[in-house]
């Protein structure tokens, strides 16, 4: 009784990773995961201004953006590393009452990417603080450069194929059949950015102001690693 129960549970665990198709094939799934430290820093900076006069709101926005650009210049960024992702000017009536003066809202979103370096990030925040830019929202995130991502995925594919092979061997031994040749290999892929950090986007440490007055958490803690996964499905013939 216990032996039969053990074989039943064992067959269930193999079925999770392998399937027998048309009594002549074994379809085996392999997975591989890895945690990798990102090497690219991404900053998204949003400046938003409001006023009852349209020309005033545009003037306010341009003034604050000019301060932000001066920070980029001081940090050693060039025009190629700074991108405008959005520029919007809209108007609305207060409480939906058309008799009330309209309020105009103008916003500008700038993005920049550079090689991940905690000293550069600390100095960047320090310069933002010194510039005293009002109504500024900063969003920071990280990603893998295309060269690092490709290198990682090569290793993941190899690991996933090996995992699929071992799963197929286990199921074939349990069923007492001989595993044949590989008939088909398919890979599950997820979309990701393929954009390489160019040489002119790498901020030189010489351009970074020394002894930043604004110390961020980047000075004490490590950047969170990103988990990457590859999934491979291999179809074997049964001899």
C-alpha positions in Angstrom: 0.0 0.0 0.0 2.7 2.5 1.0 4.7 1.6 -2.1 1.8 2.3 -4.4 1.2 5.6 -2.7 4.8 6.6 -3.1 4.8 5.8 -6.8 1.6 7.8 -7.2 3.0 10.9 -5.5 6.3 10.5 -7.5 4.4 10.4 -10.8 2.5 13.5 -9.9 5.7 15.5 -9.2 7.1 14.4 -12.6 3.9 15.4 -14.4 4.4 18.9 -13.2 7.5 19.3 -15.3 7.0 16.7 -18.0 4.2 15.5 -20.2 3.9 12.5 -22.5 2.4 13.4 -25.9 1.1 10.9 -28.5 2.8 8.0 -26.5 6.0 8.7 -28.5 7.2 12.0 -27.0 8.2 13.5 -23.7 7.7 17.2 -23.4 9.9 18.5 -20.6 10.0 22.0 -19.1 13.1 23.6 -17.6 13.5 26.8 -15.6 16.4 28.8 -14.4 16.4 32.0 -12.2 19.1 34.3 -11.1 19.4 37.6 -9.2 21.5 40.2 -10.8 22.6 43.7 -9.6 21.5 46.3 -12.1 24.2 48.5 -13.7 22.0 51.4 -15.1 20.4 54.2 -13.1 17.3 55.8 -14.4 16.0 59.2 -13.2 12.6 60.6 -14.1 12.2 64.3 -13.1 8.8 66.0 -13.3 8.3 69.8 -12.9 4.8 71.1 -12.6 3.5 74.6 -12.3 0.1 76.2 -12.0 -1.2 79.8 -12.5 -4.3 81.7 -13.5 -2.4 83.2 -16.5 -1.1 80.9 -19.2 2.0 83.0 -20.0 2.9 83.1 -16.3 2.7 79.3 -15.9 4.9 78.8 -19.0 7.4 81.3 -17.6 7.5 79.6 -14.2 7.9 76.2 -15.8 10.8 77.4 -18.0 12.5 79.0 -15.0 12.5 75.8 -13.0 13.5 73.6 -15.9 16.4 75.9 -16.5 17.6 75.3 -12.9 17.3 71.6 -13.5 19.3 71.8 -16.7 22.0 73.7 -14.9 22.3 70.8 -12.4 22.7 68.4 -15.3 25.4 70.6 -16.8 27.3 70.8 -13.5 27.1 67.1 -13.1 28.7 66.5 -16.5 25.6 65.4 -18.4 25.3 66.4 -22.0 22.3 66.9 -24.2 22.3 63.4 -25.6 21.9 61.9 -22.1 18.8 64.0 -21.3 15.5 63.3 -22.9 12.1 65.1 -22.8 9.5 62.4 -22.4 6.5 64.7 -21.9 5.5 68.4 -22.1 1.9 69.3 -21.3 -0.1 72.5 -20.8 -3.7 72.3 -19.8 -6.5 74.5 -18.3 -9.4 73.8 -16.1 -12.2 75.8 -14.3 -12.3 75.7 -10.5 -14.9 73.3 -9.3 -16.2 73.0 -12.8 -17.6 76.6 -12.6 -16.9 78.4 -15.9 -17.5 81.7 -14.2 -14.4 81.2 -12.1 -11.0 82.1 -13.5 -9.3 79.2 -15.3 -6.2 77.6 -13.8 -3.4 76.6 -16.1 -1.1 73.7 -15.4 2.2 73.2 -17.2 4.4 70.2 -16.7 7.7 68.9 -18.2 9.1 65.5 -17.7 12.9 64.9 -18.2 14.6 61.5 -18.1 18.2 60.5 -17.9 20.1 57.3 -17.7 23.7 56.7 -16.7 26.0 54.0 -15.3 24.9 53.0 -11.8 27.2 54.6 -9.3 26.1 55.5 -5.7 28.5 58.4 -5.5 27.0 60.0 -8.6 23.5 59.5 -7.2 24.4 61.1 -3.9 26.0 64.1 -5.7 23.0 64.4 -8.0 20.6 64.7 -5.0 23.0 67.2 -3.4 23.0 69.5 -6.4 19.2 69.2 -6.7 18.9 70.4 -3.1 21.3 73.3 -3.7 19.4 74.4 -6.8 16.2 74.9 -4.7 13.9 73.7 -7.5 10.2 74.0 -6.5 7.4 71.6 -7.5 9.9 68.9 -8.5 9.1 65.2 -8.4 11.9 62.7 -8.7 11.5 59.0 -9.5 14.5 56.7 -9.4 14.7 53.2 -10.7 17.3 50.7 -12.0 17.7 48.3 -14.9 20.2 46.1 -16.6 22.1 47.3 -19.7 21.6 45.3 -22.8 25.1 43.8 -22.7 24.7 42.6 -19.1 21.1 41.3 -19.8 22.3 39.3 -22.8 25.2 37.7 -20.8 22.9 36.8 -18.0 20.2 35.3 -20.3 22.8 33.1 -22.0 23.6 31.5 -18.7 19.9 31.2 -17.8 19.1 29.4 -21.1 21.9 26.9 -20.5 20.6 26.3 -17.0 17.0 25.9 -18.2 18.0 23.4 -20.9 19.9 21.3 -18.4 16.9 21.4 -16.0 14.6 20.2 -18.8 17.0 17.4 -19.7 17.1 16.2 -16.1 13.4 16.3 -15.8 13.0 14.2 -19.0 15.6 11.7 -17.8 13.7 11.2 -14.5 10.3 10.7 -16.1 11.8 8.2 -18.7 13.4 6.2 -15.9 10.2 6.1 -13.9 8.2 4.9 -17.0 11.1 2.5 -18.0 11.3 3.9 -21.5 14.4 5.0 -23.4 14.8 8.7 -24.1 15.4 9.5 -27.7 16.6 12.6 -29.6 15.5 16.1 -29.2 12.7 16.9 -31.6 11.9 20.5 -30.6 13.1 23.3 -28.4 11.0 26.4 -27.6 11.8 29.3 -25.3 9.4 31.5 -23.3 10.6 35.1 -23.7 9.4 38.2 -22.0 9.9 41.7 -23.5 12.6 43.8 -22.1 14.4 46.9 -23.2 17.4 46.5 -25.5 19.1 49.9 -25.2 22.7 50.1 -24.4 24.3 52.9 -22.3 26.6 54.7 -24.7 30.0 56.1 -23.8 28.7 59.7 -23.8 26.0 58.8 -21.2 28.6 57.5 -18.6 29.2 60.3 -16.1 32.9 60.7 -15.3 33.7 60.7 -11.6 35.8 63.8 -12.3 32.6 65.7 -13.0 30.9 64.6 -9.8 31.1 67.3 -7.1 33.2 66.1 -4.1 31.9 65.8 -0.6 28.2 66.1 -1.3 26.3 67.8 1.6 23.2 65.6 1.0 23.7 62.0 2.0 21.1 59.6 0.7 20.4 56.0 1.6 22.6 54.9 -1.4 25.7 55.7 0.7 24.7 53.0 3.3 22.7 50.3 1.5 23.1 48.1 -1.6 21.0 48.4 -4.7 18.3 45.8 -4.9 19.0 42.9 -7.2 16.6 42.1 -10.0 15.3 38.5 -10.6 15.5 37.3 -14.1 14.1 34.0 -15.3 14.2 31.9 -18.5 11.9 29.0 -19.3 12.7 26.3 -21.9 10.5 23.5 -23.2 12.2 20.5 -24.8 10.4 17.8 -26.7 12.2 14.4 -26.8 11.3 11.3 -28.8 10.7 7.9 -27.0 12.6 5.0 -28.5 
